[in-house]
Amino acid sequence: MPRAANPAYLPLINQARRVMATYADMEELIRLGAYRAGSSAEGRRGDPAAPTVGGAPRQGKEEATSLEQGYQRLEQILATVETKN
């Protein structure tokens, strides 16, 4: 993807990947209720983030969003995640 994306957005893309990877690592513990919220810095970042990123608004078939708008929305979501932690 580095060549497919605007280089200005690579840090944002990498941040989103880190957040989602952290959640993926902890997902089963979270679903089972075995993860204690706030027990690790990574968990604080991943726990609330994945539901936000994964549950981001979806657009209908007839709706259009520019790539720029998509990156702006991702940046807003990640900023919200960071302020929660």
C-alpha positions in Angstrom: 0.0 0.0 0.0 2.8 2.5 0.4 2.9 3.2 -3.3 -0.9 3.3 -3.5 -1.5 5.8 -0.8 -0.6 9.5 -0.6 2.7 9.5 1.5 1.2 12.2 3.7 -1.3 9.7 5.0 1.1 6.8 5.7 1.5 7.7 9.4 -2.3 7.8 9.8 -2.6 4.5 8.0 0.1 2.9 10.2 -1.5 4.2 13.3 -4.9 2.7 12.4 -3.1 -0.6 11.6 -1.4 -0.6 15.0 -4.7 0.1 16.8 -6.5 -2.7 14.9 -3.7 -5.1 15.4 -3.7 -4.4 19.2 -7.4 -5.1 19.3 -7.1 -8.3 17.2 -4.5 -9.6 19.7 -6.8 -9.0 22.6 -10.2 -9.5 21.0 -10.9 -12.9 22.4 -10.1 -11.8 26.0 -12.3 -8.8 25.6 -15.2 -10.8 24.3 -14.9 -13.4 27.1 -14.7 -10.6 29.6 -11.2 -11.8 30.8 -9.5 -8.5 29.8 -9.4 -6.0 32.6 -9.8 -2.5 31.1 -6.8 -0.3 31.6 -4.5 -3.2 32.5 -2.0 -2.2 29.7 -1.2 0.8 27.6 -1.7 -1.2 24.5 -5.1 -2.4 25.7 -6.2 1.1 26.5 -5.4 2.0 22.9 -6.9 -1.1 21.4 -9.9 -1.9 23.5 -12.1 1.2 22.7 -10.6 1.7 19.2 -11.7 -1.3 17.3 -15.4 -1.0 18.0 -15.1 2.7 16.9 -13.0 1.9 13.8 -14.8 -1.3 13.0 -18.2 0.3 13.6 -17.5 3.4 11.5 -20.4 4.6 9.6 -20.9 2.8 6.3 -22.0 4.5 3.1 -24.7 3.3 0.9 -24.3 2.3 -2.7 -25.4 5.6 -4.0 -23.2 7.7 -1.7 -19.8 8.9 -2.6 -16.9 10.0 -0.4 -13.6 11.3 -1.6 -10.4 9.6 -0.5 -9.5 12.8 1.3 -12.7 12.8 3.2 -12.1 9.2 4.2 -8.7 9.9 5.6 -10.1 12.9 7.5 -12.8 10.7 9.0 -10.1 8.1 10.0 -8.1 10.9 11.6 -11.1 12.0 13.6 -11.8 8.5 14.8 -8.2 7.9 15.8 -8.0 11.3 17.6 -11.1 10.3 19.6 -9.5 7.0 20.5 -6.3 8.7 21.7 -8.3 11.1 23.9 -10.1 8.2 25.5 -6.8 6.7 26.6 
